[in-house]
């Protein structure tokens, strides 16, 4: 009986330590991300649903500076200058301009995707994997909201740089979304006008400018 009780206490203590270690690691990662003037990431994105026999790969890149960003993915460019969001679709020669609403859950900036784990999740240390010679520590995140669409999240963190290397999300339908960082550059000499949208330039090219209220 005593052995069983001791085993239970050891299990509880170990679980608590893993949670504390995960929390400390995530805090270290977010602190480091926020210390940079800007970040430029090239990534690979995979959507996989074995049941539906769907497996799609795409690539993209994003440049972040504070809340401002430029995201290139799936043939479109999405830019945020701190006030408005600009979605540029070159194939259709169209630009959609919309106001940013901080209270709208859909308006989550890519910069927040690097620190989304700071609240709303229970965290637990996972496995350590060696990927291309790098030690990647995985942290399992479970949404506190049981009704959340995303049920499981695995965040892979480079143990040396403390940068996010991989993000795996699994939703209620079993669809798996994997984002793998191909390159992570920081504090680049960015142009002062990088996040400035020049409407006249696109109008001159014949783009349709769609302004939403």
N, C-alpha and C positions, 0 to 999 in steps of 0.2 A: 504493500500500500504506500509506504514512504517513498519507494522508488518512482511510483506513478505520480505522486504529488510533486516530487523533485523534477521529474521530466516535464510536467505541465509548466512549472515555474521557469524552467530553462527555455521552453518553447516561447512563453510569453515575453521573457527578457530578450531573447534573440530577435523576435518579431519587432519589438519596440526599438531595438538597436538598428535594425534594417531600415525602419521607417525614419529614424533620426538621421541615419547616414544618407538616405535618399533625399530628405529635406535639405540637408546641408549641401549636398552636391548640386541640387537644382538651384539653390540660392547662389552658389558660387558661379554657376553657369550664367544666370541672369545678370549678376553683378558685372561679370566680365563683358557680356554683350553690351551693356549700357555704358561701359567705359570707352567704347569706340566712337569716334566722330562720325564714321560711316562704315557700312559693311556692303560688300558685293558678293553675291552667292550665285554660282551656277549649279543647277540641280537636275536630277533625273526623277521623273514622277511615273509611278506605275499604279494602275487600277486593275485589280484582279478579283473575279468572282467565279470560282470553279463551277458552282451550280449552274450559272448562266453561261458558262464557257466564254467568259470575257476576260481578255488579258491585253491591256493597252499600255504602251510606253510613250512618253513624251519628254521633251527637255525644255528647260526654261532658265531664266536668270532674273535676278532682282537686285536693285541697288537701293539701299536704305540709308537715310540720314535723319535721325530723330523720328518723327512721324511721317516725314515725306518719303515717297518711294516711287520707283518705276519698275513695273513687272512686265516681262515679256514671256508669253506662254500661249500655246494653241493658236498661233497666228494673230494674236492681238497684243496691244500694249495698253497697260492700265497705269495711270499716273495720279498721284495725290500730292497736291502742293500745300497742304495744311488747311485748305478751305473747300476745294472742289475735287471731284474725281473725274478724270478724263479717260474714256475708253476709246481707243483708236483701232479701227479695223481697216487695215490698208486694202485688203482684198475687196471690200465693199465701198471703199473710199468714204467712210463715215466716221464721225466723231460724236460721242455722246457725252454731254457734260451734266453732272449731277452734283448737288450739294451733299457734303458729308454730314451724317447725322450720328453723333456719338451715342445716342440712345437706341439706335437701330442695331440689333444683334448681327444683322447681315453685314454691316459696315465694320468689319474687323480688318485692320491694316496688316500687311505682311510683317511689319515690325513687331506687332503683338504676337504673331505666330512664333516668335523666338522666345517669348516669355509667358505664353498662355497658361503654362503649367503652374503658375504662382498661386492660383486660387481655383477652387472648384473641384479639386482632385485629391484622392488619397494616393500616396506614393509609396513604392516599395522597391528595394534594390532587386534587380534581376541578374541575368547571367552576364559574364564578361566574355566577349568574342574577339578573336584576333582576325581582323579584316585588312588585307593588304599590308600586313606588318604593323597595324595600329591596334592598340587595345581599346575596345569599345565597351563601355559599361552601359548596360541597358537598365532603365528604370521603368517599372510598370506603373501606369497611371490609371486609376479607376474613377470615373465621374461620380461625384457625390450625389448628383441628380440621377435617380434610377430611371427617369424617363428620357434621358439624353439619347440622341440618335447614335452617337459614337459610344460603344460599350467598353472597348479596351484600347489603350494607347501604350505603345512601347517607344520610349525615347532613348536613342543610342547616343552616348556622349563620349567623345575622344578623351581618354583619361589624362593624356599629356597636355593638350591644348585647352580642354574644358569647353570645346565648341560642340554644337550639335552636329552629329554626322548623319543620323538617320531618324526619321519619324514614321512610325507605323500606326495606322488607325484601322480599327475593325468595327464596322457598324452592325446594327441589329439584324441586317439581312445577310451578314457574312461577307460583305464586300470588304476587301482589304486595300487600303490606300497607303502606298509607300513612297516617301520622299527621301532621296539619297543625295547628300551634298557632294558635288564633284569638285568644287573649289570654293574656298572661303577666304576672301581678301578684306583687309581692314585699312581704315585711315588713308584712303586714296585721294589724290588731288583732283577733286571733282570740280566741274565748271559751276560757277555761281548761278548760271541760268539753267542748270540741268533739270530742275523741277519746275521750270516756268513754261507754261503752255502758251504758244504763239498762235492764236486763232487765225490771224491774217495769213500766216504761212500755209495753213491747211485750206483756207478759203480760196487762196490763189491757185492751189492745186486742183480745185474743183470738188473738194470733199464736202459732203453734206454735214452741217453742224446741227446736231440735235440737242437742244437745251431743255433739260427737265426741271420742273419746279421743285 
